[in-house]
Amino acid sequence: MSIIYVLIPIAILFVLIGLAIFFWAVRSRQFDDLDKEGFSILFDEQNTPKRNSDNDKTPL
């Protein structure tokens, strides 16, 4: 029964730390544009120039 007196404060501490991190992330605008990074990985190849396979075989 005495372990409850240790575990409850630890659990409350973890909840408070989690809430503090969540509110910090909201205040620092981490959740403003959730779709940008997801789409950037899909369309990343359009921004880079395409390499021609003939140019890859140039002699040194």
N, C-alpha and C positions, 0 to 999 in steps of 0.2 A: 504493500500500500504506500510505502514511503517513496517509491519510484515515481508515483503520480506527481508528487510535489516537485520533482525534478523535470519530468517530461512536459508538464503543462506550461511552465515558463519558457522552456526551450521551443515548444510549438508556437507560443505567442510571439516569441522573438523572431522565428522564421517567417511568420505571417507579416509582421511589421517590416522586416527587411524586404520581403517580396513586394509589399505595397509601396514601400519607399522607392524601390527600383522601378516599379511600374509607373508611378507618378513622375519620376525623373525622366523616363523615356517619353512620356506624353508631353511634358514640358519642353523637352529638347526636340520635339517635333519628329520623333522616330517613326510615327505611324501616319504621317501626312500622305505619302504617296506609296502605297504598298504594291501597285501594279507596275511601276516604272522599272524596278530591278528585274521583275519577272519577264517583262517584255524585252528588256535590253539583252538578255541572254539569248532570246529567240532571234532577234534581228541584228545581232552583232556582226554577222558576216556581210551584211549589206554595206557597212561602213568601211570595210577593209577592201582594198583593190584585189581583184581576182588575178591569180598568177596564171600565166600561159604555160602549158606543158612544154612548149618549144623552148621557152626561155630557161627552163630548168636544166636543159641538156647542153648548155653552152660550155665549151672547153675553157679550162683555166689558162 
